[in-house]
Amino acid sequence: MKPTSFLNIKDILLQAGLKEGEIIADFGCGSGHFVFLAAKIVGNKGKVYAIDIQKTVLSFLKSEIIRRSAEQIKLLWANLEKPGALKIPENSVNLVLISSTLHQVKDRNKVLLEAKRVLKENGRLLIIDWKREAAPFGPSVSLRLDKDKLKKEMQEAGFKFIKEIKTGSYHFAFLAVKE
């Protein structure tokens, strides 16, 4: 990946260990940047939960899923800050992805605990967000996450930090495992 690139989504998902047949939950999927590539990686034997609080986003994704014949993608509306709002069974997901979302929520701990709830034993958590010192675009610098504080929050929620994943110039990514 070129150091000046924005995000190489496929490379990031592969660095996180996503593979055919797995189940991934994209918390705050937005317009689906990760969803469709994840669906290609997990294939027809896998599943992708595309979760967002914005119903208009999910409506757009529904059309794209039909157009692309991506039946392994399941759309879910949920407020991830409300415990129990997400209708995914406990211990059923291999990888939870939270990309450019945590800087927008009021209570990150609730979102991290929901990720822990749905992850299988040794399930992986992949968090991608904006570097504080980088991009002249994106969210306000005051909203961007402090990496050390985020690592501590992940640990307090029951995750073990594994590694930082290369993402490009404007983002960082942490991979952790459910303890």
Salt bridges, closest charged atoms under 4 A:
GLU22 OE2 - LYS19 NZ 3.39
GLU22 OE1 - ARG124 NH2 2.78
GLU64 OE1 - ARG67 NH2 2.95
GLU64 OE1 - ARG68 NE 2.91
ASP107 OD2 - LYS110 NZ 3.94
GLU114 OE2 - ARG117 NH2 2.74
ASP129 OD1 - HIS103 ND1 2.74
ASP146 OD2 - ARG132 NH1 3.63
GLU153 OE1 - ARG108 NE 2.76
GLU164 OE2 - LYS147 NZ 2.91
